[in-house]
Amino acid sequence: MFKKILLNLLVSGSIVMTAVAYAQTPTPTPTPNLPAAAAPIVPSAPQLAASSYILLDANSGEVLIEHNADEALPPASLTKMMTSYIASLEILRGQVKEEDLVLVSEKAWRKGGSKMFIEVGNQVKVIDLLRGIIIQSGNDASIAMAEHIAGSEEAFADLMNSHAARLGMNSTHFENSTGWPAEGHLSSARDMAIMAKAIIRDDPEHYKIYKEKEFFWNGIRQPNRNLMLWRDSTVDGLKTGHTEEAGYCMVTSAERDGMRLIAVVMGTASEQARAAETQKMLTWGFRFFETKSFYAPGQVLSTSRVWAGVSDQVQIGLADGLTLTLPKGQAEKLDASITLEAPIKAPIAAGDVLGQVEVRLGDEVVHTAPLVALAGVEEAGIFGRLWDSIRLFFYGLFN
């Protein structure tokens, strides 16, 4: 048996906020009625000159644009996002310290391609290596970091793949810490977006390094290869990559008015092209969409009767909260309905699914999410269970 409670949660919240805003303004200026032609219109998403690409909102997870987003392709130096991510996690866990000195091996020193220009036998601070990986895209810095954390680059690759699996990067397999071409070393636009989201979410302090425009090391000043840092002041990361096999790739994140988008392009023709194609996606996404948070994780949305428990009430809410990305102007048109199980019987563990919330825009369901118990309720003793079973019997007769 189920009971359904219809609530205009989102709409009523919007109305309340609007009423308060007007109450604080003595003489609000009337808004002229817009003609029908001026109503918000979302044009078709741009088509990009890239092998694969994706644009998503970092907070809601909503995908706004995608093309071949799950195709496994060589990721080139986008790989180093995982290398730096693991390094930052090790710092957060206290396993590695920023000031720790890393001995540079001959393998790291000899590696070709883009370099930080560390010298064999020298000792380099972890934080300097991290900048060398992120800003200068140093292959030498990546290998030195991998060897310091895991003992060898091969062991570090296993660690990379474990983290990829944990994050749900289902099209990804790493063979090395640099993105150097290797058979089976593959990822996808969607997986790189997942990687970027994890970096931003899990270590916002070290994420700030991604927007640094240059790094001076060993007498050499190298600029960040992310041209978007110079073209768009709202861009604050992440990483570029290029090999002959992979083409020109880039993962970019930008934040405007509290809305954060992540854009990934893979397999473009040039350094200029990857920046231009990325700009197309960001411009379209920010111009025609908005992201709003309606409920925080763990916020109480309903309190329901519990039978046969030490408590007769359980608080119910959304484990992950409710954040939606919608075409601009649509948020105030949303309706939400809650469906709860009935009867709810103890024992209940925190996180148990007890119902569902469904959000509609007109007749279209735009979001569903499980409603969970925000706290556990233990089972009552034998007499409490017996008494409630009798009460529940008569409750069922009359309801």
LOBA-839038 format. One line per field, with one value per residue (C-alpha): residue in one letter; x negated, y, z negated. Coordinates in pm, 1 decimal, m for minus. Layout:
! LOBA-839038
code: a:...
X: X:...
Y: Y:...
Z: Z:...
This chain:
! LOBA-839038
code: m:f:k:k:i:l:l:n:l:l:v:s:g:s:i:v:m:t:a:v:a:y:a:q:t:p:t:p:t:p:t:p:n:l:p:a:a:a:a:p:i:v:p:s:a:p:q:l:a:a:s:s:y:i:l:l:d:a:n:s:g:e:v:l:i:e:h:n:a:d:e:a:l:p:p:a:s:l:t:k:m:m:t:s:y:i:a:s:l:e:i:l:r:g:q:v:k:e:e:d:l:v:l:v:s:e:k:a:w:r:k:g:g:s:k:m:f:i:e:v:g:n:q:v:k:v:i:d:l:l:r:g:i:i:i:q:s:g:n:d:a:s:i:a:m:a:e:h:i:a:g:s:e:e:a:f:a:d:l:m:n:s:h:a:a:r:l:g:m:n:s:t:h:f:e:n:s:t:g:w:p:a:e:g:h:l:s:s:a:r:d:m:a:i:m:a:k:a:i:i:r:d:d:p:e:h:y:k:i:y:k:e:k:e:f:f:w:n:g:i:r:q:p:n:r:n:l:m:l:w:r:d:s:t:v:d:g:l:k:t:g:h:t:e:e:a:g:y:c:m:v:t:s:a:e:r:d:g:m:r:l:i:a:v:v:m:g:t:a:s:e:q:a:r:a:a:e:t:q:k:m:l:t:w:g:f:r:f:f:e:t:k:s:f:y:a:p:g:q:v:l:s:t:s:r:v:w:a:g:v:s:d:q:v:q:i:g:l:a:d:g:l:t:l:t:l:p:k:g:q:a:e:k:l:d:a:s:i:t:l:e:a:p:i:k:a:p:i:a:a:g:d:v:l:g:q:v:e:v:r:l:g:d:e:v:v:h:t:a:p:l:v:a:l:a:g:v:e:e:a:g:i:f:g:r:l:w:d:s:i:r:l:f:f:y:g:l:f:n
X: 0.0:m124.5:m9.4:m84.1:m121.4:m118.4:m313.8:m383.6:m716.3:m926.6:m658.3:m541.8:m901.8:m950.9:m631.5:m734.7:m1071.2:m909.7:m663.6:m946.2:m1140.1:m843.1:m769.0:m1113.7:m1060.2:m817.8:m726.0:m811.1:m841.3:m585.2:m733.8:m587.8:m424.2:m661.7:m527.8:m513.4:m813.2:m1024.2:m962.5:m1282.8:m1389.9:m1676.4:m1839.3:m1991.9:m2321.0:m2629.9:m2789.4:m3162.2:m3459.9:m3581.0:m3582.2:m3387.5:m3269.2:m3044.8:m2912.1:m2766.4:m2676.3:m2914.6:m2655.0:m2346.2:m2527.9:m2291.8:m2443.8:m2361.0:m2554.2:m2719.6:m2856.5:m3036.0:m3090.7:m3153.7:m3390.9:m3723.0:m3998.7:m4361.5:m4346.5:m4703.7:m4800.2:m4444.6:m4573.5:m4768.4:m4441.0:m4428.0:m4795.5:m4745.6:m4415.6:m4579.7:m4865.9:m4623.5:m4428.5:m4749.7:m4824.7:m4475.3:m4510.7:m4844.9:m5029.4:m5231.8:m5318.4:m5353.8:m5706.0:m5823.5:m6129.1:m6105.1:m6420.2:m6420.9:m6492.9:m6671.6:m6349.1:m6166.8:m6454.1:m6492.1:m6123.4:m6056.2:m5769.2:m5659.1:m5887.9:m5918.8:m6299.2:m6382.0:m6732.5:m6822.2:m6937.4:m6787.6:m6518.3:m6201.4:m5914.4:m5582.7:m5397.3:m5643.4:m5593.8:m5218.7:m5251.4:m5482.7:m5219.6:m4920.6:m5063.8:m5362.5:m5218.3:m5556.7:m5599.8:m5909.4:m5714.6:m5433.9:m5669.0:m5858.9:m5530.9:m5407.3:m5729.5:m5721.7:m5364.7:m5358.5:m5723.9:m5700.2:m5498.3:m5351.6:m5219.8:m5088.5:m4895.6:m4718.9:m4628.9:m4498.2:m4274.4:m4138.6:m4038.9:m3889.2:m3670.8:m3567.8:m3462.2:m3263.0:m3498.9:m3378.4:m3553.1:m3895.2:m4211.9:m4548.6:m4888.4:m5102.5:m5094.7:m5162.1:m4931.1:m5226.4:m5083.1:m5046.2:m4826.9:m4509.2:m4563.3:m4217.1:m3947.8:m3635.3:m3492.8:m3237.2:m3502.7:m3722.6:m3424.6:m3376.2:m3745.1:m3720.2:m3415.6:m3599.7:m3901.5:m3684.0:m3467.8:m3724.8:m4010.0:m3903.2:m4223.8:m4461.7:m4215.9:m4319.5:m4651.7:m4470.9:m4400.1:m4761.8:m4879.6:m5250.0:m5511.5:m5877.6:m6112.8:m6482.8:m6525.3:m6251.1:m5913.4:m5640.7:m5281.8:m4973.6:m4866.5:m4497.7:m4423.6:m4079.3:m4243.3:m4328.8:m4008.9:m3743.0:m3783.3:m3529.9:m3746.1:m3955.0:m4082.9:m4155.9:m4392.5:m4503.4:m4647.2:m4796.7:m4954.4:m4944.1:m4712.9:m4479.3:m4468.4:m4417.4:m4210.3:m4097.0:m3895.5:m3766.4:m3559.6:m3405.6:m3178.1:m2932.9:m2678.2:m2714.2:m2666.3:m2967.1:m2999.4:m3254.2:m3336.8:m3544.9:m3661.7:m3871.3:m4026.7:m4022.0:m4258.3:m4467.9:m4537.4:m4321.1:m4041.6:m4009.5:m3975.2:m3724.9:m3507.9:m3513.2:m3403.8:m3103.7:m2979.5:m3036.2:m2866.8:m2561.8:m2533.5:m2563.9:m2340.3:m2041.5:m2049.1:m2054.8:m2119.6:m1926.5:m1957.0:m1615.5:m1691.3:m2013.1:m2134.4:m1966.7:m1699.2:m1372.8:m1098.1:m845.1:m784.9:m604.5:m438.6:m645.0:m488.6:m649.1:m942.3:m1089.9:m990.5:m665.1:m809.3:m1083.0:m1219.1:m1250.6:m1456.5:m1693.2:m2036.8:m2193.1:m1961.2:m1790.0:m1981.0:m1847.5:m1974.7:m1693.5:m1633.4:m1628.6:m1289.5:m1156.4:m1234.7:m926.4:m702.6:m805.2:m578.0:m693.6:m510.1:m612.6:m521.8:m574.2:m548.6:m262.2:m277.3:m639.4:m756.7:m1063.8:m1347.1:m1463.5:m1826.2:m1942.1:m1947.6:m1669.5:m1453.5:m1100.9:m956.5:m1026.6:m1012.1:m904.9:m956.0:m747.8:m758.7:m405.0:m342.0:m712.0:m897.7:m1232.6:m1372.4:m1310.9:m1503.5:m1463.2:m1343.0:m1539.6:m1522.8:m1745.4:m1787.1:m1733.8:m1444.3:m1502.4:m1240.0:m1026.7:m1013.7:m774.4:m485.8:m533.3:m531.3:m222.7:m34.0:m122.5:m23.2:323.8:345.8:221.1:489.9:768.6:591.3:599.3:970.8:1062.7:802.2
Y: 0.0:348.2:700.9:991.0:1349.2:1619.0:1928.7:2239.6:2261.8:2436.9:2670.7:2777.8:2839.8:3062.9:3254.1:3308.6:3443.8:3674.7:3804.9:3885.5:4065.7:4285.8:4352.0:4505.5:4733.6:5023.8:5102.1:4813.3:4903.4:4713.6:4468.6:4515.2:4213.4:4056.7:3947.5:3576.6:3603.8:3729.7:3419.8:3225.4:3006.4:2757.0:2714.1:2388.9:2299.0:2391.2:2124.5:2107.6:2011.9:1745.8:1365.6:1370.9:1628.0:1688.4:1980.9:1921.9:2111.2:2026.9:2066.8:1900.2:1654.3:1747.7:1683.8:1974.1:1865.4:1539.1:1374.1:1036.6:1108.2:742.0:664.3:539.9:760.0:839.0:1111.3:1240.6:1470.8:1484.9:1172.7:1399.6:1509.4:1167.5:1190.4:1526.2:1411.1:1113.9:1333.8:1582.9:1303.9:1166.7:1513.9:1545.4:1204.4:1299.9:1022.8:1283.9:1638.9:1936.8:2002.4:1642.3:1610.1:1376.0:1222.3:1253.4:921.2:878.8:749.8:1069.8:1289.6:1112.9:1117.0:1317.0:1545.0:1835.6:1888.0:2067.0:2033.3:1863.2:1716.1:1354.4:1304.6:1633.6:1655.8:1850.5:1943.5:1766.5:2099.0:2206.9:1878.8:1927.1:2265.1:2113.1:1851.3:2085.9:2405.5:2285.8:1941.3:1792.4:1427.4:1423.0:1567.9:1313.4:1015.4:1151.7:1197.6:850.8:685.9:879.9:775.5:415.1:311.9:272.6:416.7:72.4:42.3:396.9:306.9:33.7:298.1:523.2:247.6:175.0:539.0:545.1:247.1:409.3:727.2:539.1:615.7:312.3:380.3:449.2:245.2:394.2:247.5:534.4:862.0:1096.3:1011.6:900.9:689.3:326.5:42.8:29.6:371.9:517.8:737.8:924.0:1273.9:1169.7:1009.1:1317.2:1527.3:1290.0:1329.6:1709.5:1707.5:1493.9:1726.9:2033.7:1866.0:1668.8:1918.6:2276.4:2416.2:2242.9:2300.8:2667.8:2568.6:2494.0:2863.2:2975.9:3110.1:3030.1:2849.4:2944.0:2653.9:2587.5:2928.1:2856.0:3029.7:2824.2:2937.3:2731.8:2574.5:2641.8:2940.1:2975.4:3122.5:3429.5:3439.5:3396.3:3536.8:3285.7:2987.1:2847.6:2512.4:2239.4:2067.1:2038.7:1746.8:1673.6:1385.9:1302.9:1011.7:1200.3:1536.6:1847.1:1786.2:2003.7:1986.0:2324.1:2445.7:2788.5:2941.0:3226.9:3344.8:3024.4:2796.6:2578.7:2406.4:2147.8:2121.2:1847.9:1835.5:1554.1:1518.6:1877.1:1999.9:2260.9:2447.3:2734.3:2498.9:2328.9:2668.3:2796.5:2482.3:2492.5:2856.7:2768.2:2518.4:2742.8:3041.4:2835.2:2669.3:2983.6:3191.8:2959.9:2758.1:2816.3:2589.6:2619.2:2432.4:2375.8:2141.7:2070.0:1714.4:1586.3:1857.3:1728.5:1716.7:1505.1:1329.5:997.9:758.0:454.3:135.4:m110.2:119.0:278.3:607.6:661.8:919.3:918.9:1220.4:1181.2:1377.4:1361.1:1217.4:1426.3:1727.1:1865.6:2074.1:2112.3:2267.0:2402.9:2646.3:2996.5:3103.2:2749.7:2694.6:2878.1:2650.8:2330.1:2111.0:1835.7:1531.5:1295.7:927.5:754.3:391.5:303.7:155.5:217.2:m41.6:m53.0:m137.5:142.5:228.7:575.7:586.0:331.7:428.1:510.9:685.0:900.7:1264.2:1346.7:1691.0:1793.8:2077.3:2071.3:1710.8:1625.7:1453.8:1632.8:1468.0:1176.6:1086.2:842.7:974.1:823.1:797.8:1066.6:873.2:514.5:386.0:70.2:m197.5:m177.2:m452.5:m744.0:m566.9:m250.8:m452.7:m646.4:m330.2:m158.9:m465.6:m444.3:m70.1:m115.4:m378.6:m138.3:148.2:m59.9:m129.2:238.5:380.3
Z: 0.0:78.3:2.4:231.8:109.4:377.2:280.6:485.4:304.0:561.5:690.7:346.0:240.8:541.7:465.3:103.8:208.7:460.0:201.5:m40.6:228.7:314.6:m52.7:m86.9:212.7:141.4:500.8:732.9:1097.5:1306.5:1553.1:1902.3:2058.7:2304.6:2641.8:2705.3:2937.2:2644.2:2429.2:2346.2:2637.6:2620.4:2960.9:3076.4:2913.3:3114.3:3329.9:3264.9:3479.1:3235.3:3216.1:2892.9:2641.9:2344.8:2142.9:1796.8:1484.5:1200.9:924.8:1071.5:1297.4:1582.2:1926.7:2159.1:2467.8:2564.2:2876.3:2870.9:2501.4:2412.5:2699.8:2560.9:2704.0:2621.8:2353.3:2392.8:2104.4:1972.4:1795.0:1560.5:1400.6:1234.3:1138.8:968.6:814.5:645.6:525.3:371.6:201.3:52.3:m83.8:m231.4:m397.6:m548.2:m363.0:m174.9:m276.6:m44.5:m173.6:m134.0:89.9:389.8:535.2:915.3:1087.2:1417.0:1571.9:1477.6:1594.8:1930.6:2024.4:2340.7:2429.8:2214.5:1915.0:1583.4:1630.4:1302.1:1276.3:1203.9:846.0:726.9:461.3:542.2:310.7:366.3:406.6:678.9:861.4:836.8:1006.8:1264.5:1346.1:1357.4:1507.0:1713.2:1796.4:1708.6:1794.7:1575.4:1281.3:1329.6:1321.2:1020.6:833.2:931.7:811.7:484.9:405.0:528.7:569.2:947.2:1232.6:1300.7:945.9:966.7:1284.4:1084.4:826.2:1104.1:1236.0:888.2:844.9:1196.4:1106.6:777.3:956.4:1222.6:1511.5:1703.3:2035.6:1883.4:1847.8:1759.0:1847.1:1720.1:1525.1:1818.2:2106.3:2317.5:2604.2:2497.9:2616.2:2407.1:2249.0:2312.0:2165.6:2278.9:2268.6:2006.7:1788.0:1809.6:1697.2:1403.2:1323.2:1333.5:1107.5:851.8:851.7:793.4:528.9:329.3:300.9:375.0:221.2:462.2:745.7:729.8:888.9:1215.9:1277.8:1228.3:1561.7:1531.2:1322.3:1290.4:1221.6:1277.6:1440.8:1694.0:1700.6:1866.1:1930.9:1863.1:2193.8:2122.7:2349.9:2192.2:1880.6:2088.3:2294.0:2024.9:1673.8:1536.1:1637.9:1351.4:1486.5:1582.0:1831.8:2192.8:2384.0:2723.9:2908.9:3279.0:3202.4:2964.9:3142.3:2929.1:2617.3:2328.8:2008.5:1891.5:1598.9:1548.7:1285.0:1335.4:1079.3:878.3:1180.5:1267.4:1605.3:1714.4:2084.7:2248.9:2610.3:2754.5:3097.2:3225.8:3498.0:3318.0:2995.7:3118.9:3225.1:2887.3:2718.6:2976.2:2958.5:2579.0:2582.7:2798.8:2541.3:2240.5:2404.3:2499.1:2159.0:1948.9:2174.2:2190.9:1867.8:1494.0:1196.7:872.9:543.5:387.5:97.8:m87.6:m150.7:m465.8:m475.1:m623.6:m359.8:m547.8:m879.7:m860.0:m1106.3:m1206.2:m1340.4:m1583.1:m1656.6:m1967.2:m1803.0:m1617.2:m1375.2:m1113.2:m927.9:m553.1:m302.3:m4.4:m69.9:207.3:189.8:498.0:750.6:1104.1:1425.0:1640.3:1923.6:1782.0:1648.8:1597.4:1228.3:1100.5:1311.4:1132.8:921.5:687.6:558.2:282.1:272.2:m63.6:m159.6:m392.7:m641.9:m745.0:m993.9:m1215.5:m1214.0:m985.1:m912.2:m814.2:m435.9:m384.1:m86.5:m204.9:99.1:401.1:501.2:855.8:1009.7:1311.6:1559.8:1695.1:1796.8:1824.7:1540.7:1519.6:1207.3:972.5:659.1:369.6:34.0:m249.8:m627.0:m773.2:m1098.0:m1206.9:m1415.7:m1618.1:m1654.1:m1970.5:m2230.6:m2200.1:m2377.0:m2171.7:m1849.1:m1959.0:m2052.2:m1725.2:m1522.9:m1678.3:m1615.2:m1261.1:m1195.6:m1288.5:m1111.8:m794.4:m833.9:m853.1:m613.4
